[in-house]
């Protein structure tokens, strides 16, 4: 079990970025992330090494996974989506 404190830093920033850039897969309800780790690093303004470490940790903890076991293509898992929803609710609550 993880607490939201795990996401009070760069882990959430990367997860949220990945969530926001997902694209739909034609003729399905699924979405995936199509950018390479280098492209993600450039856009988030982290080093590729840092992105790799964060993404490996997110993957190890079950928040993201490879899309159809393809290297360089990712999906946000159901638990990853739940984290986004909880963090966004928390953010809205704090801004209220």
C-alpha positions in Angstrom: 0.0 0.0 0.0 1.3 3.4 -0.9 0.4 6.8 0.5 -0.1 9.9 -1.6 3.1 11.3 0.0 5.0 9.1 -2.5 3.5 11.5 -5.1 4.3 14.8 -3.4 7.3 15.2 -5.7 8.7 14.5 -9.1 7.0 11.1 -9.2 3.6 12.7 -9.5 4.9 15.3 -12.0 6.0 12.5 -14.3 2.9 10.4 -13.8 0.6 13.4 -14.4 2.6 14.4 -17.5 2.3 10.8 -18.9 -1.4 10.8 -18.1 -1.9 14.1 -19.9 0.0 13.1 -23.1 -1.8 9.8 -23.7 -3.3 9.3 -27.1 -6.3 7.0 -27.8 -5.8 3.8 -29.6 -8.0 3.6 -32.7 -11.2 1.7 -32.3 -10.7 1.1 -28.6 -11.1 2.9 -25.3 -7.5 2.3 -24.5 -4.8 5.0 -24.5 -1.0 4.9 -24.5 2.0 7.1 -24.2 4.0 7.3 -27.5 7.0 9.5 -26.5 10.5 8.1 -25.8 12.1 8.7 -22.4 14.4 11.3 -24.0 11.4 13.2 -25.4 9.6 13.0 -22.0 12.8 14.2 -20.3 13.1 17.2 -22.6 9.4 18.1 -22.1 9.5 17.7 -18.3 13.0 19.3 -18.2 14.6 16.4 -16.3 17.6 14.4 -17.4 16.9 11.2 -19.3 18.6 9.3 -16.4 16.1 10.8 -13.9 13.1 10.1 -16.1 14.3 6.5 -16.5 14.7 6.0 -12.8 11.3 7.5 -12.0 9.6 5.5 -14.8 11.2 2.3 -13.7 10.0 3.0 -10.1 6.5 3.8 -11.3 6.5 0.6 -13.3 7.9 -1.5 -10.5 5.1 -0.2 -8.2 2.4 -0.8 -10.8 1.4 2.7 -11.7 2.5 2.4 -15.4 3.3 -0.6 -17.6 4.5 -1.3 -21.1 1.8 -1.2 -23.7 1.5 -4.8 -25.1 5.1 -5.5 -23.9 6.4 -3.0 -26.5 9.6 -1.2 -25.5 9.1 2.6 -25.4 5.3 2.5 -25.3 3.6 2.8 -22.0 0.1 2.8 -20.4 -1.2 4.2 -17.2 -2.6 1.3 -15.1 -5.9 1.5 -13.2 -4.1 2.2 -10.0 -2.1 5.0 -11.7 -5.4 6.5 -12.9 -6.8 6.3 -9.4 -3.7 8.2 -8.1 -4.3 11.0 -10.6 -8.0 11.2 -9.6 -7.1 11.4 -5.9 -4.4 14.0 -6.4 -6.6 16.1 -8.6 -9.4 15.9 -6.0 -6.9 16.9 -3.3 -5.7 19.8 -5.4 -9.3 21.0 -6.0 -10.0 20.7 -2.3 -7.0 22.7 -1.4 -7.9 25.4 -3.9 -11.4 25.7 -2.7 
